[in-house]
Each structure stands twice: as C-alpha cells, then as structure tokens.
Amino acid sequence: MRRLRFQNGPLDATDAAILRALSRDARVTMADLARAVGLSPPSVTERVRRLEEAEVIQGYAAVIDPAALGLTLAAYIRIRPMPGQLRKVAEVLLRLEAIIECDRVTGEDCFVAKAYVRSVAEEALIDEINPYAMTNTSVIQSSPVKRRMPPLPNSMA
C-alpha cells in the first residue's frame, strides 16, 4: 500500500473511517460521508481526493449479479501451462470474457482464475485453455465471505 504523504501525515483513523464507509457504499454523497466521519463536506472531499491520488482508492464500480445475467455457475480454474506456454495461456485467459479475474500464483499451478458461465455444459471455456495447459476446475457452491475491503492496519483503528 502506498502511504499518503501530505501535510497531515500518513493514513489515520479518519482515513480508515472514510475507506470503511466508501467500501459499504461508494455512492454515498460527500455530505453524508462527512457526517458519518465527523468532518465538513469540503474536508472529506479533500481527503477522498488525496486517497484517490495516492491510489489507496483505485476506483469505484457497480457490483453486478452474474445470475441476473444468466450466468448461474461460478468456478475456480487452476491452470498449469505446458512448458513454454505461460505467455500464451495468459493471453488466452485475458481474451476469455467468462474469466472475471485471474491471479498468477506460486505452487504447482501458475494461474487461478474465476469464471462465470451459464451451465456446466459450457465446455468451450476449458477447450480454449486446454491446448496450452492442464486445468482443474472447482465449481463454487456458495460464497460465505463475499469480496470485501482488506483489513486496515491496527494503526488506523
């Protein structure tokens, strides 16, 4: 994490409160955010701007329900490229719209990707990867912990 460098010092408890509030509702008005953290609207607006400039806040996004789009099956795909195919596999993964996120990892597999598809019958996704890699797919049954903000350091309590 980049540290903010400005007159008021590094991230503090007020910055943490702003981050928590924005992680709950990124569409909150600056007036409501200011009330929630005990600042004036201009002060909270300036704090948010500084957090954005420091890339602590990297963006704002709508959260879309894949099931509402007919994408009822979610899966993790562990991918082990064949020798010399690492870059090609990365290119294929980037091109596949069903892959919504992918991380390069240590261990036997090189990539772990998350995908949403309409049904288990959509084999074309794996067929695109298999010429270049071995895959192991795990269907997601439920998600007891949804994506959330990472923990803040204790110094920002």
Order of alpha helices (4+ residues) and beta strands (2+ residues): alpha-alpha-alpha-beta-alpha-beta-beta-alpha-beta
